[in-house]
């Protein structure tokens, strides 16, 4: 095994004098034999919160002949300054400064790659679009090219509850102090500066409810051609960001590869719910080709590798299936199949005769309680459950019983003719695999705010009673429906709490004979050139830690018949542990609660509480954040608090009380 050297912390000066904190893993002889650098640039605290996973990945890179560099974004971890929002121009300019600094170091040969999941996947693409000459390749995992239409904030012009959840996570993260062992006695002044300055990001995001310049900034879909270096894009079907892989493959003009597995919002070597694979080995092949110019066959590999999921019980924690390759994307193996709707049926054009009739739906708010999380972390708790729990409040259309296996790959969409009795309405569309015993497993879904039927920049309210022809895109998917099963299409007017409901409950009139479901059918008669699996992950370097309290994950749905309150309660507590080498104990407690009463839209409420604790000997820090989001017909209403403690003394407290007008949402 190659020997490595670890630099626990070093400072990188920005153009304005602000210093960012970096941890570096190097081959032991890098000073004599300079190597390419691999940069991961995120706000998730290299010293503690991400120390274990950072060490696993970057020590691996170092042992394979690369310098692994983890940098805390300005205002996070041990870096100076204040973090005020995602992907600000300041962050991207800092990234350019970091890249120049790395390339100039004696242990670096001047070439770099960027890697990251989620935030780091985003800014890898964004910085690539700025074309720093030192950046030779990117690996982006679980990220988006479109910050408005396909991110944690909005989907189809509908407000996602993950917008509240994620804003609350960052509200909590931004309350954490730097480590006194790294920054010295100034840790307290740096901490107070953050507490005062980071702000309430939920307010920022709710002030931009349509696609505007706020979201266009950092959305590389605005100009794919700006990216000039090779890109590997990776995601999983349980993740919220799988669509991006396909758009990048279709629109980039540089060498590119895509991998979509059956995992959630994690690096693929961590796996879950589908099989993990040796992602880090795959990454090294990518870096060897583009950073070391080793002709290892990467250029000749298929553009896309996809895990085609097989049928599974909605209660299963596994995802059976197989890996397939596509030489290009879009692939000529696909053909769009049109399935016309009829009363409670879907079928091919000839199977559903065109008849003039309509169907009405006014869903209860309970539709969505078993939808899982928009961005699943692959915990059994945050995946969708049996869709029979949802279908009672939806219009349901079943196919005939399949005589042969039926496989789809790509983006389904629904062409829907619909009228609403309200000026603002949303429609939620689901496709499920229905087994002979009746169980229904959600395969994919899509949302559309009908005011956004013509686009997200200039929404238009509906004329009550007037029919509209709209297209509802669903998330990309690769799925095999076995013979003997049925395909189910479900349409509802709410999907709470995954998406925030309309200002008041709409009733939709659907015209089935004027509507059709389009499925991207994959030719399974043509044998796949490769169905080999990917290698399983190997052992990785581990930090010395002591488990203090195991992680706790719970999702429970309750209906209190005494007051008719319905609640989804979430506990998402990380394990409490000690980093033994630096004698630091970490604790995170996160709880969410989404409620409504009497099926009244004006009662919907989201509540998130976050607790962070850091302890070393007599040094003890605790922060508590609480965020509540409610709404009426006109406004979104935010109430939030932040309390910070040093020992038992509260040293900072702040309250937020905001009201933001609804903009056709």
DOMI-496138 format. One line per 3 residues: for each residue x, y, z of C-alpha. Coordinates in steps of 0.1 Angstrom, whole numbers, plus 5000, padded with zeros to 4 digits. Layout:
residues N
X Y Z ~ ...;
END
This chain:
residues 665
5000 5000 5000 ~ 5013 5034 4991 ~ 5024 5056 5019;
5006 5090 5023 ~ 5011 5123 5041 ~ 4983 5142 5056;
4983 5180 5062 ~ 4956 5185 5088 ~ 4951 5222 5080;
4966 5248 5058 ~ 4954 5283 5048 ~ 4946 5294 5013;
4944 5332 5008 ~ 4917 5347 4986 ~ 4919 5378 4965;
4904 5399 4994 ~ 4926 5384 5021 ~ 4901 5360 5035;
4916 5326 5043 ~ 4900 5293 5035 ~ 4909 5262 5055;
4921 5231 5036 ~ 4930 5195 5045 ~ 4953 5177 5021;
4962 5141 5015 ~ 4994 5135 4995 ~ 5015 5106 4983;
5046 5106 5005 ~ 5069 5114 4976 ~ 5047 5141 4960;
5072 5169 4968 ~ 5098 5151 4946 ~ 5073 5137 4921;
5044 5162 4917 ~ 5009 5148 4911 ~ 4976 5161 4899;
4952 5174 4925 ~ 4916 5164 4932 ~ 4895 5192 4948;
4863 5188 4968 ~ 4850 5222 4978 ~ 4820 5221 5001;
4806 5238 5033 ~ 4802 5206 5054 ~ 4831 5209 5078;
4863 5189 5070 ~ 4874 5189 5106 ~ 4844 5171 5121;
4811 5164 5104 ~ 4826 5150 5072 ~ 4859 5140 5086;
4853 5102 5083 ~ 4840 5101 5047 ~ 4865 5128 5036;
4893 5106 5049 ~ 4880 5075 5032 ~ 4879 5091 4997;
4909 5114 4997 ~ 4933 5090 5013 ~ 4923 5066 4986;
4931 5092 4959 ~ 4965 5098 4976 ~ 4973 5061 4976;
4966 5061 4939 ~ 4990 5089 4931 ~ 4968 5120 4935;
4966 5149 4959 ~ 4932 5150 4976 ~ 4922 5184 4988;
4892 5192 5009 ~ 4884 5229 5013 ~ 4858 5245 5035;
4838 5271 5016 ~ 4841 5307 5030 ~ 4822 5310 5063;
4820 5272 5069 ~ 4840 5248 5090 ~ 4873 5265 5099;
4873 5290 5070 ~ 4870 5327 5076 ~ 4841 5349 5064;
4804 5344 5063 ~ 4783 5319 5042 ~ 4752 5338 5030;
4737 5314 5004 ~ 4744 5287 4979 ~ 4766 5291 4948;
4771 5329 4952 ~ 4796 5345 4927 ~ 4819 5350 4957;
4820 5313 4962 ~ 4828 5306 4926 ~ 4855 5332 4925;
4870 5318 4957 ~ 4870 5284 4939 ~ 4891 5299 4911;
4915 5312 4937 ~ 4917 5278 4953 ~ 4924 5261 4920;
4952 5285 4912 ~ 4968 5280 4946 ~ 4967 5242 4943;
4982 5242 4908 ~ 5011 5264 4921 ~ 5021 5241 4950;
5053 5222 4947 ~ 5035 5188 4952 ~ 5011 5195 4923;
5019 5191 4886 ~ 4995 5219 4876 ~ 4965 5197 4866;
4933 5194 4887 ~ 4900 5176 4888 ~ 4870 5185 4908;
4847 5160 4925 ~ 4817 5164 4947 ~ 4783 5152 4957;
4753 5176 4959 ~ 4768 5210 4967 ~ 4803 5199 4955;
4787 5184 4924 ~ 4770 5217 4916 ~ 4800 5240 4920;
4822 5216 4901 ~ 4800 5221 4870 ~ 4797 5258 4878;
4834 5264 4881 ~ 4840 5242 4850 ~ 4818 5266 4831;
4842 5294 4841 ~ 4869 5275 4823 ~ 4900 5278 4846;
4928 5264 4825 ~ 4941 5242 4854 ~ 4908 5223 4856;
4910 5193 4833 ~ 4880 5171 4843 ~ 4850 5169 4867;
4831 5142 4884 ~ 4797 5155 4895 ~ 4775 5133 4918;
4738 5140 4927 ~ 4738 5176 4914 ~ 4717 5197 4890;
4722 5218 4859 ~ 4690 5236 4866 ~ 4687 5253 4900;
4650 5262 4896 ~ 4633 5234 4878 ~ 4653 5204 4891;
4667 5212 4926 ~ 4656 5209 4962 ~ 4635 5241 4960;
4608 5237 4933 ~ 4595 5210 4910 ~ 4573 5217 4881;
4567 5252 4896 ~ 4555 5236 4929 ~ 4572 5244 4962;
4589 5214 4976 ~ 4589 5208 5014 ~ 4626 5198 5010;
4631 5236 5004 ~ 4621 5241 5041 ~ 4640 5210 5052;
4672 5219 5034 ~ 4671 5255 5044 ~ 4667 5244 5080;
4697 5220 5077 ~ 4719 5249 5065 ~ 4704 5272 5092;
4717 5246 5117 ~ 4750 5240 5099 ~ 4758 5277 5096;
4754 5281 5134 ~ 4784 5259 5141 ~ 4817 5274 5153;
4852 5268 5139 ~ 4875 5246 5159 ~ 4897 5265 5185;
4925 5240 5178 ~ 4927 5252 5142 ~ 4918 5290 5144;
4930 5297 5180 ~ 4914 5323 5203 ~ 4895 5340 5175;
4871 5311 5173 ~ 4845 5330 5193 ~ 4845 5362 5173;
4844 5341 5140 ~ 4814 5321 5155 ~ 4795 5352 5165;
4801 5368 5131 ~ 4785 5337 5114 ~ 4756 5337 5138;
4748 5373 5131 ~ 4755 5372 5093 ~ 4744 5340 5077;
4707 5349 5077 ~ 4676 5328 5069 ~ 4681 5312 5035;
4645 5300 5034 ~ 4634 5336 5030 ~ 4658 5341 5001;
4645 5311 4983 ~ 4608 5319 4989 ~ 4613 5354 4974;
4620 5338 4941 ~ 4591 5315 4932 ~ 4596 5315 4895;
4626 5310 4872 ~ 4645 5343 4873 ~ 4681 5356 4874;
4685 5344 4910 ~ 4681 5307 4898 ~ 4698 5312 4864;
4730 5320 4881 ~ 4748 5288 4886 ~ 4724 5268 4863;
4748 5255 4837 ~ 4718 5246 4815 ~ 4718 5283 4805;
4750 5276 4785 ~ 4761 5240 4782 ~ 4788 5250 4757;
4806 5269 4784 ~ 4819 5236 4799 ~ 4850 5226 4780;
4865 5198 4801 ~ 4853 5161 4803 ~ 4825 5154 4827;
4814 5122 4845 ~ 4779 5126 4859 ~ 4765 5101 4885;
4733 5097 4904 ~ 4708 5072 4916 ~ 4671 5065 4911;
4663 5071 4948 ~ 4681 5104 4946 ~ 4664 5137 4937;
4690 5145 4910 ~ 4690 5116 4885 ~ 4675 5137 4857;
4706 5158 4854 ~ 4727 5129 4842 ~ 4706 5125 4811;
4705 5162 4802 ~ 4742 5166 4806 ~ 4749 5136 4783;
4725 5150 4757 ~ 4736 5186 4758 ~ 4774 5187 4766;
4798 5186 4737 ~ 4828 5174 4757 ~ 4838 5138 4764;
4813 5126 4790 ~ 4800 5096 4808 ~ 4769 5089 4829;
4762 5064 4856 ~ 4727 5060 4872 ~ 4724 5033 4899;
4697 5024 4924 ~ 4711 5043 4953 ~ 4700 5075 4970;
4718 5108 4979 ~ 4751 5092 4987 ~ 4784 5084 4969;
4779 5051 4950 ~ 4804 5032 4971 ~ 4781 5037 5001;
4752 5022 4983 ~ 4716 5017 4993 ~ 4688 5008 4986;
4704 4993 4954 ~ 4738 4977 4952 ~ 4769 4997 4958;
4799 4996 4934 ~ 4835 5006 4935 ~ 4830 5042 4925;
4864 5053 4937 ~ 4881 5028 4914 ~ 4859 5041 4886;
4869 5077 4895 ~ 4906 5068 4893 ~ 4902 5055 4858;
4886 5088 4849 ~ 4914 5108 4865 ~ 4941 5087 4850;
4927 5093 4815 ~ 4921 5131 4817 ~ 4947 5142 4844;
4976 5119 4836 ~ 4969 5112 4799 ~ 4970 5075 4804;
4952 5058 4775 ~ 4932 5033 4795 ~ 4902 5029 4773;
4879 5054 4790 ~ 4874 5072 4757 ~ 4860 5041 4742;
4836 5032 4770 ~ 4798 5035 4765 ~ 4785 5069 4773;
4759 5057 4798 ~ 4757 5028 4823 ~ 4722 5024 4839;
4708 5001 4865 ~ 4675 4988 4852 ~ 4653 4981 4882;
4632 4950 4885 ~ 4598 4947 4902 ~ 4600 4948 4940;
4577 4951 4969 ~ 4572 4987 4981 ~ 4582 4975 5016;
4615 4960 5004 ~ 4648 4976 5013 ~ 4665 4961 4983;
4665 4970 4946 ~ 4671 4940 4923 ~ 4680 4947 4887;
4708 4946 4862 ~ 4734 4970 4848 ~ 4731 4978 4811;
4752 5000 4788 ~ 4741 5025 4761 ~ 4767 5036 4736;
4751 5071 4733 ~ 4724 5091 4749 ~ 4697 5095 4736;
4699 5059 4725 ~ 4683 5045 4693 ~ 4670 5016 4713;
4641 5036 4727 ~ 4608 5042 4711 ~ 4580 5064 4725;
4548 5045 4730 ~ 4515 5064 4733 ~ 4489 5050 4758;
4456 5067 4756 ~ 4435 5071 4787 ~ 4399 5059 4791;
4377 5056 4822 ~ 4401 5040 4847 ~ 4422 5024 4819;
4454 5030 4800 ~ 4463 5012 4768 ~ 4476 5015 4733;
4457 5038 4709 ~ 4437 5009 4694 ~ 4428 4995 4729;
4411 5027 4742 ~ 4386 5041 4718 ~ 4382 5078 4717;
4351 5088 4737 ~ 4339 5122 4749 ~ 4337 5121 4787;
4353 5137 4817 ~ 4363 5127 4852 ~ 4367 5148 4883;
4392 5147 4911 ~ 4396 5167 4943 ~ 4422 5149 4964;
4424 5150 5002 ~ 4457 5163 5017 ~ 4465 5127 5028;
4477 5120 4992 ~ 4515 5122 4996 ~ 4519 5111 5032;
4535 5079 5019 ~ 4554 5095 4991 ~ 4588 5095 5008;
4613 5123 5005 ~ 4620 5142 4973 ~ 4657 5136 4979;
4661 5102 4996 ~ 4692 5094 5016 ~ 4683 5057 5010;
4670 5052 5045 ~ 4641 5027 5046 ~ 4621 5054 5062;
4623 5081 5035 ~ 4614 5059 5005 ~ 4578 5057 4991;
4556 5031 5006 ~ 4527 5010 4991 ~ 4509 5034 4968;
4475 5019 4976 ~ 4478 5042 5006 ~ 4477 5071 4982;
4455 5059 4953 ~ 4422 5062 4972 ~ 4425 5100 4968;
4435 5099 4932 ~ 4422 5092 4897 ~ 4436 5057 4889;
4441 5043 4854 ~ 4453 5007 4851 ~ 4468 4990 4820;
4457 4955 4810 ~ 4477 4926 4826 ~ 4510 4925 4808;
4515 4894 4787 ~ 4552 4900 4783 ~ 4579 4919 4802;
4578 4956 4794 ~ 4609 4978 4799 ~ 4612 5016 4800;
4642 5039 4801 ~ 4641 5077 4799 ~ 4616 5103 4808;
4578 5095 4807 ~ 4554 5123 4804 ~ 4516 5128 4805;
4498 5148 4779 ~ 4468 5159 4799 ~ 4436 5178 4790;
4424 5194 4822 ~ 4402 5222 4836 ~ 4403 5236 4871;
4376 5254 4892 ~ 4404 5275 4908 ~ 4429 5300 4893;
4458 5282 4909 ~ 4461 5244 4910 ~ 4487 5216 4909;
4486 5181 4895 ~ 4507 5152 4908 ~ 4512 5122 4885;
4526 5088 4895 ~ 4534 5056 4876 ~ 4533 5024 4897;
4541 4988 4892 ~ 4511 4968 4903 ~ 4517 4932 4913;
4492 4904 4910 ~ 4485 4906 4948 ~ 4476 4943 4944;
4507 4959 4960 ~ 4517 4991 4941 ~ 4553 5003 4940;
4559 5038 4928 ~ 4583 5038 4898 ~ 4584 5075 4890;
4564 5107 4894 ~ 4560 5143 4883 ~ 4544 5175 4895;
4531 5206 4876 ~ 4518 5238 4889 ~ 4492 5245 4862;
4500 5282 4863 ~ 4534 5272 4850 ~ 4520 5252 4821;
4538 5274 4795 ~ 4570 5277 4814 ~ 4586 5288 4847;
4595 5324 4839 ~ 4561 5339 4832 ~ 4534 5319 4849;
4497 5326 4841 ~ 4467 5319 4863 ~ 4440 5296 4850;
4406 5306 4838 ~ 4383 5285 4860 ~ 4364 5260 4839;
4385 5265 4808 ~ 4402 5233 4795 ~ 4439 5234 4789;
4462 5209 4772 ~ 4493 5206 4794 ~ 4524 5183 4795;
4535 5169 4828 ~ 4571 5155 4826 ~ 4579 5127 4851;
4613 5119 4865 ~ 4636 5098 4843 ~ 4636 5061 4852;
4648 5026 4840 ~ 4623 4999 4850 ~ 4612 4965 4840;
4575 4956 4845 ~ 4572 4918 4845 ~ 4545 4898 4827;
4515 4894 4849 ~ 4518 4929 4864 ~ 4499 4961 4855;
4511 4996 4850 ~ 4491 5022 4869 ~ 4488 5059 4863;
4476 5080 4893 ~ 4465 5116 4891 ~ 4459 5138 4922;
4455 5175 4931 ~ 4478 5174 4961 ~ 4510 5156 4972;
4515 5168 5007 ~ 4540 5171 5023 ~ 4564 5164 4995;
4550 5195 4978 ~ 4532 5225 4993 ~ 4495 5226 4983;
4478 5254 4963 ~ 4462 5284 4981 ~ 4429 5266 4982;
4417 5231 4972 ~ 4410 5228 4935 ~ 4388 5204 4917;
4402 5192 4884 ~ 4382 5179 4855 ~ 4402 5155 4834;
4393 5146 4799 ~ 4408 5110 4794 ~ 4400 5107 4758;
4420 5138 4751 ~ 4449 5127 4772 ~ 4477 5101 4768;
4507 5087 4787 ~ 4539 5086 4767 ~ 4564 5059 4778;
4600 5055 4766 ~ 4600 5018 4757 ~ 4634 5001 4755;
4638 4973 4730 ~ 4645 4942 4751 ~ 4644 4919 4722;
4678 4933 4711 ~ 4703 4917 4734 ~ 4724 4940 4756;
4760 4941 4746 ~ 4770 4942 4782 ~ 4751 4932 4813;
4782 4928 4835 ~ 4779 4942 4870 ~ 4802 4968 4885;
4828 4958 4910 ~ 4819 4958 4947 ~ 4836 4985 4969;
4869 4975 4986 ~ 4881 4984 5021 ~ 4889 5020 5028;
4910 5038 5053 ~ 4892 5046 5085 ~ 4896 5073 5112;
4898 5062 5148 ~ 4863 5069 5162 ~ 4842 5058 5192;
4804 5053 5188 ~ 4785 5070 5216 ~ 4749 5068 5205;
4737 5050 5173 ~ 4718 5069 5146 ~ 4681 5070 5148;
4658 5073 5117 ~ 4620 5073 5120 ~ 4591 5083 5099;
4556 5080 5114 ~ 4522 5090 5102 ~ 4495 5097 5128;
4458 5107 5126 ~ 4445 5121 5159 ~ 4407 5114 5157;
4401 5137 5187 ~ 4411 5169 5168 ~ 4414 5155 5133;
4451 5165 5130 ~ 4472 5144 5106 ~ 4510 5145 5111;
4541 5131 5094 ~ 4568 5130 5121 ~ 4605 5126 5111;
4635 5118 5133 ~ 4668 5120 5114 ~ 4695 5118 5141;
4730 5111 5130 ~ 4751 5088 5152 ~ 4768 5105 5181;
4805 5097 5181 ~ 4840 5108 5192 ~ 4869 5116 5168;
4895 5101 5190 ~ 4926 5117 5174 ~ 4913 5152 5181;
4892 5143 5212 ~ 4860 5158 5197 ~ 4825 5146 5203;
4797 5154 5178 ~ 4760 5152 5181 ~ 4732 5161 5157;
4695 5158 5164 ~ 4671 5167 5136 ~ 4633 5165 5138;
4606 5175 5113 ~ 4569 5176 5116 ~ 4543 5182 5088;
4507 5186 5098 ~ 4472 5196 5087 ~ 4438 5195 5103;
4403 5188 5089 ~ 4417 5186 5054 ~ 4419 5224 5054;
4446 5239 5032 ~ 4451 5269 5055 ~ 4463 5246 5083;
4493 5230 5066 ~ 4524 5235 5086 ~ 4560 5224 5084;
4583 5225 5115 ~ 4620 5216 5116 ~ 4643 5216 5147;
4680 5211 5146 ~ 4704 5206 5174 ~ 4742 5206 5170;
4767 5199 5198 ~ 4805 5199 5199 ~ 4824 5189 5230;
4861 5186 5239 ~ 4871 5186 5276 ~ 4856 5218 5291;
4848 5233 5257 ~ 4811 5227 5249 ~ 4790 5243 5222;
4754 5238 5214 ~ 4731 5254 5189 ~ 4694 5250 5185;
4675 5262 5154 ~ 4637 5260 5148 ~ 4619 5269 5116;
4581 5270 5111 ~ 4565 5275 5077 ~ 4528 5281 5073;
4507 5299 5047 ~ 4474 5315 5039 ~ 4458 5322 5006;
4481 5353 5000 ~ 4513 5347 5018 ~ 4540 5322 5031;
4547 5329 5067 ~ 4581 5320 5083 ~ 4589 5320 5120;
4623 5309 5131 ~ 4647 5311 5161 ~ 4684 5306 5166;
4699 5300 5200 ~ 4736 5294 5206 ~ 4752 5282 5239;
4787 5281 5252 ~ 4786 5257 5281 ~ 4753 5264 5298;
4753 5301 5289 ~ 4732 5313 5260 ~ 4756 5337 5241;
4734 5345 5211 ~ 4697 5345 5203 ~ 4677 5357 5173;
4642 5355 5160 ~ 4628 5358 5125 ~ 4592 5367 5115;
4587 5370 5078 ~ 4558 5371 5054 ~ 4564 5365 5017;
4536 5370 4991 ~ 4526 5339 4971 ~ 4535 5342 4934;
4510 5319 4917 ~ 4521 5289 4939;
END
